[in-house]
Amino acid sequence: KKIKSLSMGMKPYLFGAMAAALCVLCVQWRTRAGRSLKMTAARSRATTRGLRAFHRAPTSIRSRNLNKLSTFAHGGATAVMSGPKKVDSLESAKELLDGIDTIIFDCDGVIWLGDTIIEGIPETLDYLRGLGKTVYFVTNNARKSRKGYKKKFDDLGLEISPEEVLSSSFAAAAYLDKIDFQSTGKSVYVIGDVGIGEELDLMGIKWFGGPQDWGREIELKSGYALPFDENVGAVVVGFDYGINYYKIQYAQLCINENPGCLFIATNLDARTHLTDAQEWAGNGAMAGAIKGCTGQDPIVVGKPSPLLIDYLVQKYGLQKDRILMVGDRLDTDIVFGNDNGLKSCLTLTGVTPEKKLLSPENKIIPNVYVDSINAFRGA
């Protein structure tokens, strides 16, 4: 009874002590939480000020900062941001080229713009060959065959051998040859210029269309159906500034109505350089029209498809990690290099400005970039 009476008498004091202890804990928690919130807010304000300052800075300063690894802490975690290195001195060019045996150049926007050669290119190619580098030219433009591009190089005063240039028109013919299309006895319908037909001729593949169908018209009258060849086993779509509704309708009939008919695109470039004055709609527009009325995705044989690099590696025994791919397009040239185990370099003489390359929205990152390929000789 005494013990029970004693415990009953102590209850108010026990409850009071517990309440006091809880108050102390709450005060300590609020103090620590306040400090943590203040530190987090300070970090957030510092990070925001840093990002604002970075994006306000001139592009040249931003690119120099992206060449270094920038580390920042947030909430105890560490993140690392890095970007492509800019080759802007003879020293940085030597550092890059020491690990390279073979250089693959895109043509439009890298070597020339339209029919105008970019200043300093002949001297740069001579310099690279003088260093013992092997040079190839791989273009997505299917308007010309390899023979046609050899003539263009000659006309621009650039000495190359026919084996040094590969075009997407060649890639289309090489793909059909690889799958032994000739043995089917079928023919190819071409949307494109003379280059595709010339390359198909060299492979012994029957074809029709191309420039022959420029200016063709359709008859929109009651009961009319456009006749088409049921023996067409493939439709090849390359750049075609003479494209018309007749060609689109003929192609969709072959693809939709002929069982097993292949839909092949030389490339899906959104824009191209027809002149040095502006950018022009590329083969992505032509291939997109056919995709739109067939619901089929094309087999893409040009960059970034691995077909052309596999051809070069197998024929000449090249080592992929000692090849540098140089181009002006992120979505074709740089993806072609990155996805196929090559080193990649973006040049700013074509369709991609430095602002787009360094934009936070850009997810395609080359190993390096240059103002022009003249940077390889420190110019």
VEXDREN-2710 file (C-alpha; in Angstrom, 1 decimal):
% VEXDREN-2710
k/r/px/py/pz
1/LYS/0.0/0.0/0.0
2/LYS/2.9/2.4/0.9
3/ILE/4.6/1.6/-2.5
4/LYS/1.4/2.1/-4.4
5/SER/0.7/5.4/-2.6
6/LEU/4.2/6.6/-3.3
7/SER/4.0/5.8/-7.0
8/MET/0.7/7.5/-7.3
9/GLY/2.2/10.6/-5.7
10/MET/5.1/10.6/-8.1
11/LYS/3.0/10.4/-11.3
12/PRO/2.6/14.2/-11.7
13/TYR/6.4/14.7/-11.3
14/LEU/7.2/11.9/-13.9
15/PHE/4.8/13.4/-16.4
16/GLY/6.3/16.8/-15.9
17/ALA/9.9/15.5/-16.4
18/MET/8.8/13.7/-19.6
19/ALA/7.2/16.9/-20.9
20/ALA/10.3/18.9/-20.1
21/ALA/12.5/16.4/-21.9
22/LEU/10.3/16.5/-25.0
23/CYS/10.5/20.3/-25.0
24/VAL/14.3/20.2/-25.0
25/LEU/14.3/17.6/-27.9
26/CYS/11.9/19.8/-29.9
27/VAL/14.1/22.9/-29.4
28/GLN/17.2/20.9/-30.5
29/TRP/15.5/19.5/-33.6
30/ARG/14.2/22.9/-34.6
31/THR/17.6/24.4/-34.3
32/ARG/19.3/21.7/-36.3
33/ALA/16.5/21.7/-38.9
34/GLY/16.8/25.5/-39.2
35/ARG/20.5/25.3/-39.8
36/SER/20.0/22.5/-42.4
37/LEU/17.4/24.5/-44.2
38/LYS/19.6/27.6/-44.2
39/MET/22.6/25.6/-45.5
40/THR/20.4/24.0/-48.3
41/ALA/18.9/27.4/-49.2
42/ALA/22.4/28.9/-49.3
43/ARG/23.7/26.1/-51.6
44/SER/20.7/26.4/-53.8
45/ARG/21.2/30.2/-54.1
46/ALA/24.9/29.7/-54.9
47/THR/24.2/27.1/-57.5
48/THR/21.5/29.3/-59.2
49/ARG/23.9/32.3/-59.2
50/GLY/26.6/30.1/-60.7
51/LEU/24.3/28.7/-63.5
52/ARG/23.0/32.2/-64.3
53/ALA/26.6/33.6/-64.5
54/PHE/27.6/30.6/-66.7
55/HIS/24.8/31.1/-69.2
56/ARG/25.4/34.9/-69.3
57/ALA/29.1/34.4/-70.1
58/PRO/30.3/34.6/-73.7
59/THR/30.3/31.3/-75.5
60/SER/34.1/31.2/-75.7
61/ILE/34.4/31.4/-71.9
62/ARG/31.7/28.8/-71.4
63/SER/33.5/26.4/-73.8
64/ARG/36.8/26.9/-71.9
65/ASN/35.0/26.1/-68.6
66/LEU/33.4/23.0/-70.1
67/ASN/36.8/21.8/-71.0
68/LYS/37.4/21.4/-67.2
69/LEU/35.5/19.2/-64.8
70/SER/33.2/21.3/-62.6
71/THR/32.2/19.8/-59.3
72/PHE/29.5/21.1/-57.1
73/ALA/28.0/19.7/-53.9
74/HIS/24.3/19.6/-53.1
75/GLY/22.8/17.9/-50.0
76/GLY/26.0/15.9/-49.4
77/ALA/26.0/14.4/-52.9
78/THR/28.6/15.2/-55.6
79/ALA/27.9/15.6/-59.3
80/VAL/30.3/16.1/-62.2
81/MET/29.6/18.1/-65.4
82/SER/31.9/17.9/-68.5
83/GLY/31.7/18.9/-72.1
84/PRO/33.6/18.6/-75.4
85/LYS/37.1/19.9/-75.5
86/LYS/37.8/22.6/-78.1
87/VAL/40.8/22.2/-80.3
88/ASP/42.0/25.7/-80.7
89/SER/45.8/25.5/-80.7
90/LEU/48.6/23.6/-82.4
91/GLU/49.4/21.9/-79.1
92/SER/45.8/20.6/-78.6
93/ALA/45.7/19.5/-82.2
94/LYS/48.9/17.5/-81.8
95/GLU/47.5/15.9/-78.7
96/LEU/44.4/14.8/-80.6
97/LEU/46.2/13.7/-83.8
98/ASP/48.8/11.6/-82.0
99/GLY/46.2/9.0/-81.2
100/ILE/44.7/9.0/-84.7
101/ASP/45.7/7.0/-87.8
102/THR/42.6/7.6/-90.0
103/ILE/40.4/10.7/-90.4
104/ILE/36.9/10.4/-92.0
105/PHE/35.5/13.7/-93.2
106/ASP/31.9/14.6/-94.0
107/CYS/31.8/16.8/-97.1
108/ASP/28.9/19.3/-97.0
109/GLY/29.6/21.9/-94.3
110/VAL/33.1/20.5/-93.7
111/ILE/35.0/20.6/-96.9
112/TRP/32.7/22.8/-98.9
113/LEU/29.4/24.7/-98.8
114/GLY/27.4/24.0/-101.9
115/ASP/29.9/24.4/-104.7
116/THR/32.3/26.7/-102.7
117/ILE/35.3/25.2/-101.0
118/ILE/35.9/26.4/-97.4
119/GLU/39.0/28.5/-97.1
120/GLY/42.2/26.8/-96.1
121/ILE/41.0/23.2/-96.7
122/PRO/43.5/22.2/-99.4
123/GLU/46.4/23.2/-97.1
124/THR/44.9/21.3/-94.2
125/LEU/44.4/18.1/-96.2
126/ASP/48.0/18.4/-97.4
127/TYR/49.2/18.9/-93.8
128/LEU/47.4/15.8/-92.5
129/ARG/48.7/13.6/-95.3
130/GLY/52.1/14.9/-94.5
131/LEU/51.7/13.6/-91.0
132/GLY/51.0/10.2/-92.4
133/LYS/47.2/10.3/-91.8
134/THR/44.9/8.3/-94.0
135/VAL/42.0/10.4/-95.2
136/TYR/38.5/9.3/-96.4
137/PHE/35.4/11.4/-97.3
138/VAL/32.0/10.0/-96.4
139/THR/29.0/12.0/-97.5
140/ASN/25.2/11.4/-96.9
141/ASN/24.4/13.3/-100.1
142/ALA/23.2/10.8/-102.7
143/ARG/23.0/13.1/-105.6
144/LYS/26.3/12.0/-107.0
145/SER/28.0/8.6/-107.3
146/ARG/31.6/8.1/-106.2
147/LYS/32.7/8.9/-109.7
148/GLY/30.6/12.1/-109.6
149/TYR/32.1/13.2/-106.3
150/LYS/35.6/12.5/-107.6
151/LYS/34.9/15.0/-110.4
152/LYS/33.6/17.5/-107.8
153/PHE/36.8/17.2/-105.8
154/ASP/38.8/17.7/-109.0
155/ASP/36.8/20.7/-110.0
156/LEU/37.5/22.3/-106.6
157/GLY/41.2/21.6/-106.9
158/LEU/41.4/18.8/-104.3
159/GLU/43.4/15.8/-105.3
160/ILE/41.9/12.5/-104.0
161/SER/41.8/8.9/-105.2
162/PRO/38.5/7.4/-106.1
163/GLU/38.8/4.9/-103.2
164/GLU/38.9/7.8/-100.7
165/VAL/35.3/8.9/-101.2
166/LEU/32.1/7.0/-100.2
167/SER/28.6/8.3/-100.7
168/SER/25.2/7.2/-99.4
169/SER/24.3/6.4/-103.0
170/PHE/27.1/3.8/-102.9
171/ALA/25.8/2.6/-99.5
172/ALA/22.4/1.9/-101.0
173/ALA/23.8/-0.2/-103.8
174/ALA/26.3/-1.9/-101.5
175/TYR/23.4/-2.9/-99.1
176/LEU/21.4/-4.4/-101.9
177/ASP/24.4/-6.2/-103.2
178/LYS/25.1/-7.5/-99.7
179/ILE/21.7/-9.1/-99.4
180/ASP/22.1/-10.5/-102.9
181/PHE/19.1/-8.5/-104.3
182/GLN/20.2/-9.4/-107.9
183/SER/19.2/-13.0/-107.4
184/THR/15.6/-12.1/-106.8
185/GLY/15.3/-10.9/-110.4
186/LYS/13.4/-7.8/-109.1
187/SER/14.0/-4.2/-109.9
188/VAL/14.5/-1.0/-107.9
189/TYR/12.4/2.2/-108.1
190/VAL/14.5/5.2/-107.4
191/ILE/13.5/8.6/-105.9
192/GLY/16.7/10.6/-106.3
193/ASP/19.3/12.0/-108.6
194/VAL/21.8/10.3/-111.0
195/GLY/24.1/9.1/-108.3
196/ILE/22.0/6.2/-107.1
197/GLY/21.4/4.9/-110.6
198/GLU/25.1/5.0/-111.4
199/GLU/26.0/3.0/-108.3
200/LEU/23.2/0.5/-109.0
201/ASP/24.5/0.0/-112.5
202/LEU/28.0/-0.9/-111.2
203/MET/26.4/-3.6/-109.0
204/GLY/24.4/-5.0/-111.9
205/ILE/21.0/-4.1/-110.3
206/LYS/18.1/-3.2/-112.5
207/TRP/16.4/0.1/-111.7
208/PHE/14.2/2.8/-113.1
209/GLY/12.8/6.2/-112.0
210/GLY/15.2/8.9/-110.7
211/PRO/15.6/11.9/-113.0
212/GLN/13.5/10.1/-115.7
213/ASP/10.4/10.8/-113.6
214/TRP/11.1/14.5/-113.1
215/GLY/8.1/16.4/-114.4
216/ARG/5.7/13.4/-114.4
217/GLU/2.1/14.2/-113.7
218/ILE/-0.9/12.3/-112.5
219/GLU/-4.5/12.2/-113.9
220/LEU/-7.2/12.9/-111.3
221/LYS/-10.3/11.6/-113.1
222/SER/-13.1/9.2/-112.2
223/GLY/-11.9/5.5/-112.2
224/TYR/-8.2/6.3/-112.7
225/ALA/-5.6/4.2/-110.9
226/LEU/-1.9/4.9/-111.4
227/PRO/-0.3/1.7/-112.9
228/PHE/2.9/0.4/-111.2
229/ASP/5.4/-2.4/-111.7
230/GLU/4.6/-5.4/-109.5
231/ASN/8.1/-6.6/-109.9
232/VAL/9.6/-3.8/-107.9
233/GLY/11.4/-5.3/-104.9
234/ALA/12.9/-2.1/-103.4
235/VAL/12.3/1.6/-103.3
236/VAL/15.4/3.7/-102.7
237/VAL/14.8/7.3/-101.6
238/GLY/17.7/9.8/-101.9
239/PHE/17.8/13.6/-102.2
240/ASP/15.6/14.6/-105.1
241/TYR/14.9/18.3/-105.9
242/GLY/12.6/17.1/-108.7
243/ILE/10.3/15.1/-106.3
244/ASN/6.6/15.2/-107.2
245/TYR/3.3/13.6/-106.4
246/TYR/3.7/11.0/-109.1
247/LYS/6.9/9.7/-107.5
248/ILE/5.4/9.7/-104.0
249/GLN/2.3/7.8/-105.2
250/TYR/4.4/5.3/-107.3
251/ALA/6.7/4.6/-104.3
252/GLN/3.8/4.1/-101.8
253/LEU/2.1/1.7/-104.3
254/CYS/5.2/-0.4/-104.6
255/ILE/5.8/-0.5/-100.9
256/ASN/2.2/-1.1/-99.8
257/GLU/1.1/-3.4/-102.6
258/ASN/4.2/-5.5/-103.5
259/PRO/4.9/-8.2/-100.8
260/GLY/8.3/-7.8/-99.2
261/CYS/9.2/-4.6/-101.0
262/LEU/12.0/-2.8/-99.2
263/PHE/11.9/0.9/-98.3
264/ILE/15.5/2.2/-98.2
265/ALA/16.6/5.7/-97.4
266/THR/20.1/6.9/-98.2
267/ASN/19.9/9.2/-95.2
268/LEU/17.4/11.2/-93.0
269/ASP/19.2/14.6/-93.0
270/ALA/16.8/17.3/-92.1
271/ARG/18.8/20.0/-94.0
272/THR/21.6/20.2/-96.6
273/HIS/23.8/22.7/-98.3
274/LEU/22.8/23.2/-102.0
275/THR/24.3/26.6/-102.0
276/ASP/26.6/28.6/-99.7
277/ALA/23.9/31.2/-99.1
278/GLN/21.4/29.2/-96.9
279/GLU/20.4/25.8/-95.7
280/TRP/17.9/23.7/-97.8
281/ALA/15.5/20.9/-96.9
282/GLY/17.3/17.6/-96.9
283/ASN/16.4/14.0/-97.7
284/GLY/14.6/13.7/-94.4
285/ALA/11.8/15.6/-96.2
286/MET/11.7/13.0/-99.1
287/ALA/11.9/10.0/-96.9
288/GLY/9.4/11.5/-94.5
289/ALA/6.8/11.8/-97.3
290/ILE/7.1/8.1/-98.1
291/LYS/7.0/7.1/-94.4
292/GLY/3.9/9.2/-94.0
293/CYS/1.9/7.3/-96.7
294/THR/3.3/3.8/-96.0
295/GLY/3.5/3.8/-92.2
296/GLN/6.9/2.1/-92.5
297/ASP/10.3/3.2/-91.2
298/PRO/13.0/3.1/-93.8
299/ILE/16.2/1.0/-93.8
300/VAL/18.8/3.8/-93.5
301/VAL/22.1/3.0/-95.2
302/GLY/24.0/6.3/-94.8
303/LYS/25.3/7.9/-91.6
304/PRO/24.7/7.1/-88.8
305/SER/24.2/3.5/-90.0
306/PRO/27.3/1.3/-89.4
307/LEU/27.3/0.0/-93.0
308/LEU/29.9/2.5/-94.4
309/ILE/32.3/2.2/-91.5
310/ASP/32.0/-1.6/-91.5
311/TYR/32.9/-1.5/-95.2
312/LEU/36.0/0.6/-94.6
313/VAL/37.2/-1.5/-91.6
314/GLN/36.8/-4.8/-93.4
315/LYS/38.3/-3.7/-96.7
316/TYR/41.3/-1.8/-95.3
317/GLY/41.8/-3.4/-91.8
318/LEU/41.4/-0.1/-89.9
319/GLN/41.4/0.1/-86.1
320/LYS/38.2/1.8/-85.0
321/ASP/39.6/3.4/-81.9
322/ARG/42.2/5.2/-84.0
323/ILE/39.7/6.7/-86.4
324/LEU/38.4/10.2/-86.1
325/MET/35.0/11.1/-87.6
326/VAL/34.7/14.8/-88.4
327/GLY/31.4/16.3/-89.4
328/ASP/29.0/19.3/-88.9
329/ARG/25.9/17.4/-87.8
330/LEU/25.3/16.1/-84.3
331/ASP/22.5/13.7/-85.2
332/THR/24.4/11.9/-88.1
333/ASP/28.1/12.6/-88.1
334/ILE/28.7/12.6/-84.4
335/VAL/26.2/9.8/-83.7
336/PHE/28.0/7.8/-86.5
337/GLY/31.3/8.3/-84.7
338/ASN/30.1/7.7/-81.1
339/ASP/27.9/4.7/-81.8
340/ASN/30.5/2.9/-84.0
341/GLY/33.4/3.1/-81.6
342/LEU/35.3/6.0/-83.3
343/LYS/36.5/9.3/-81.9
344/SER/34.3/12.2/-83.0
345/CYS/34.9/15.9/-83.8
346/LEU/32.3/18.5/-84.6
347/THR/33.2/21.4/-86.9
348/LEU/31.3/24.7/-86.6
349/THR/31.5/25.5/-90.4
350/GLY/28.2/23.7/-91.2
351/VAL/24.7/23.4/-89.7
352/THR/25.5/23.2/-86.0
353/PRO/26.4/26.5/-84.2
354/GLU/28.5/26.5/-81.0
355/LYS/25.5/27.7/-79.0
356/LYS/23.5/24.5/-79.9
357/LEU/26.5/22.3/-79.1
358/LEU/27.0/23.7/-75.6
359/SER/23.2/24.0/-74.9
360/PRO/22.0/22.1/-71.8
361/GLU/19.4/20.5/-74.0
362/ASN/21.9/18.9/-76.3
363/LYS/22.6/15.3/-75.4
364/ILE/24.9/14.4/-78.3
365/ILE/28.5/15.2/-77.3
366/PRO/31.5/14.8/-79.5
367/ASN/35.0/14.1/-78.1
368/VAL/36.2/17.5/-79.4
369/TYR/35.1/20.3/-81.6
370/VAL/36.8/23.0/-83.8
371/ASP/35.9/26.2/-85.5
372/SER/37.0/24.6/-88.7
373/ILE/39.2/21.6/-89.6
374/ASN/42.0/24.2/-90.2
375/ALA/42.4/24.0/-86.4
376/PHE/44.2/20.6/-87.0
377/ARG/47.2/22.6/-88.3
378/GLY/46.8/25.4/-85.7
379/ALA/45.2/27.8/-88.1
END
